[in-house]
């Protein structure tokens, strides 16, 4: 679940799959593949030229939404607002990119583009995440955007789709509740893969989390 292995008791009762961990969940086989099981990127609008006033208004709106995004994550008193803020930000960005195309660096600047990425990263909206990945990668490869947004989004998409991450950006918890790196597709070469796209070493990235959490070490979840 979300890249982590859970221990559960599983049985089949009259064609119903029963999964028991902390709660009991019951599953029946669908006759057809449910919508969303094979997610496709949402359609982005064609990039349009913008006047200075419209561009500035969007940059300012994104800046305000960035403040809210961070506030609900850093202020304990506002933790309950996170879902509402993320949902509102997601709705805003989806409308924006449908009308104008991705919030790219050429038209909006790196700061606005990075904020759009952050909203997408926190959206949990897989079609939106898939749509944003390619234009973010384009800006990274052209040197207009730092590689971190691309790596974070790439890895989160992999985890959301039940696969292993590539760059080690996604952390969860081990059985003891301590920070742990979610499964990697190629642990032996993760540093080379990070270096290839311009990321700083994973060891430095994990040191940040060690200092924040007070952990002695950060485990790698290999399965």
C-alpha positions in Angstrom: 0.0 0.0 0.0 1.6 3.3 -1.2 4.8 1.4 -1.7 4.9 -0.4 1.6 4.4 -4.0 2.4 1.6 -4.9 4.8 1.0 -8.1 6.7 -2.6 -9.3 6.3 -4.7 -12.5 6.6 -6.2 -13.4 3.3 -9.0 -15.8 2.5 -11.6 -16.5 -0.2 -15.2 -17.0 0.9 -17.8 -17.9 -1.7 -15.9 -16.1 -4.4 -15.2 -13.0 -2.2 -11.6 -12.1 -1.4 -11.4 -11.1 2.3 -8.4 -9.2 3.5 -7.9 -8.7 7.3 -5.2 -6.4 8.7 -6.4 -3.7 11.1 -9.8 -3.7 9.4 -11.6 -6.2 7.2 -11.9 -5.5 3.5 -14.0 -7.6 1.0 -13.4 -7.7 -2.7 -15.4 -9.2 -5.6 -14.2 -9.7 -9.2 -15.5 -7.0 -11.6 -17.0 -8.1 -15.0 -15.2 -5.2 -16.7 -12.0 -3.3 -15.9 -12.9 -0.4 -13.6 -12.4 3.1 -14.8 -9.0 4.4 -13.6 -7.3 1.0 -13.5 -5.4 1.9 -16.7 -5.0 5.7 -16.2 -4.1 7.9 -19.1 -2.7 11.4 -19.0 -5.3 14.1 -19.0 -5.3 16.3 -22.1 -3.4 19.5 -21.7 -4.5 22.6 -23.6 -2.4 24.1 -26.4 0.2 26.7 -25.0 -1.1 30.2 -25.7 0.8 33.5 -25.8 -0.2 35.6 -22.8 -0.3 39.3 -22.1 1.9 40.6 -19.3 -1.1 41.3 -17.0 -2.6 37.8 -17.4 0.8 36.2 -16.8 1.5 38.3 -13.7 -2.0 37.5 -12.3 -1.4 33.8 -12.7 2.1 34.0 -11.1 0.6 35.9 -8.1 -2.2 33.4 -7.7 0.2 30.5 -7.8 2.4 32.3 -5.2 -0.6 32.6 -2.9 -1.6 29.0 -3.4 2.0 27.9 -2.6 1.7 29.7 0.8 -1.5 27.9 1.6 0.0 24.6 0.5 2.9 25.0 2.9 0.8 26.5 5.7 -1.4 23.4 6.0 1.7 21.2 6.1 3.7 23.2 8.6 1.1 24.6 11.0 -0.2 21.8 13.3 -3.4 23.9 13.9 -4.2 23.7 10.2 -3.6 20.0 9.5 -7.3 19.4 9.0 -7.4 22.0 6.2 -5.0 20.0 4.0 -7.5 18.0 2.0 -9.6 21.1 1.3 -6.6 23.2 0.2 -5.2 20.4 -2.0 -8.6 19.8 -3.6 -9.1 23.5 -4.3 -5.5 23.9 -5.7 -6.0 20.8 -7.9 -9.2 22.2 -9.4 -7.5 25.5 -10.1 -4.5 24.0 -11.8 -6.5 21.5 -13.8 -8.6 24.3 -15.3 -5.5 26.4 -15.9 -3.6 23.7 -17.8 -6.7 22.7 -19.8 -7.0 26.4 -20.9 -3.4 27.3 -21.3 -1.3 24.2 -21.4 1.3 23.3 -18.8 2.7 26.1 -16.6 6.1 26.0 -18.3 9.2 28.0 -17.5 9.3 29.9 -20.8 5.9 31.6 -20.3 5.6 31.7 -16.5 9.1 31.4 -15.0 10.7 28.6 -12.9 9.0 29.7 -9.6 5.4 29.5 -11.0 6.2 26.2 -12.8 7.6 24.7 -9.6 4.5 25.7 -7.7 2.3 24.1 -10.3 4.4 21.0 -9.9 4.0 21.0 -6.2 0.2 21.3 -6.4 0.2 18.4 -8.9 2.4 16.4 -6.6 0.0 16.9 -3.7 -3.1 16.3 -5.8 -3.3 12.5 -5.8 -4.8 13.0 -9.3 -2.9 10.4 -11.4 -4.1 11.6 -14.9 -3.0 15.1 -14.0 0.3 13.8 -12.6 1.0 11.8 -15.8 0.2 14.8 -18.0 2.6 17.1 -16.1 5.6 14.7 -16.2 6.6 15.2 -19.8 6.6 19.0 -19.8 8.4 19.1 -16.5 11.0 16.8 -17.9 11.4 19.0 -20.9 12.1 22.1 -18.7 14.6 20.1 -16.7 16.5 18.8 -19.7 16.7 22.3 -21.1 18.2 23.6 -17.9 15.3 25.9 -17.0 14.1 23.9 -14.0 15.9 22.0 -11.2 15.7 18.2 -11.6 14.1 17.6 -8.2 10.5 18.2 -9.3 10.8 15.7 -12.1 12.3 13.1 -9.9 9.7 13.6 -7.2 6.8 13.4 -9.6 8.3 10.4 -11.5 8.8 8.4 -8.3 5.4 9.3 -6.9 3.7 8.2 -10.1 5.6 4.9 -9.9 4.5 4.3 -6.3 0.9 5.3 -7.0 0.9 2.7 -9.8 2.2 -0.1 -7.6 5.7 0.0 -9.0 9.2 0.7 -7.6 10.6 4.2 -7.6 13.8 5.1 -9.5 15.4 8.1 -7.7 14.7 7.4 -4.0 12.7 10.5 -3.4 9.7 8.8 -1.8 9.9 7.8 1.8 7.5 6.0 4.1 7.9 4.2 7.4 9.3 0.9 8.5 7.6 -1.4 11.0 8.9 0.7 13.9 7.4 3.9 12.5 10.8 5.3 11.4 11.5 6.9 8.0 12.3 4.4 5.3 13.0 4.6 1.6 10.3 3.0 -0.4 11.4 0.1 -2.8 13.8 1.0 -5.5 13.9 -0.4 -9.0 17.7 -0.5 -9.1 19.2 0.2 -5.6 22.8 -0.5 -6.7 22.7 2.2 -9.3 20.4 4.8 -7.7 23.2 7.3 -7.2 24.2 7.1 -10.9 20.6 7.5 -12.0 20.2 10.6 -9.8 23.5 12.1 -11.1 22.4 11.4 -14.7 19.5 13.9 -14.3 21.4 16.4 -12.2 20.2 15.4 -8.7 22.5 15.7 -5.7 23.4 12.4 -3.9 20.7 10.3 -2.2 22.9 10.2 0.9 22.6 14.0 1.2 18.8 13.8 0.6 18.4 11.2 3.3 20.5 13.2 5.7 17.9 16.0 5.6 15.2 13.6 6.7 17.4 12.2 9.4 17.9 15.6 10.9 14.2 16.4 10.7 13.0 13.1 12.3 15.9 12.5 14.7 16.4 9.1 13.2 19.8 7.4 13.6 19.6 5.8 10.2 17.1 5.5 7.3 16.2 2.0 6.2 15.8 0.9 2.6 12.6 -1.2 2.0 13.8 -3.7 -0.6 10.6 -5.6 -1.1 
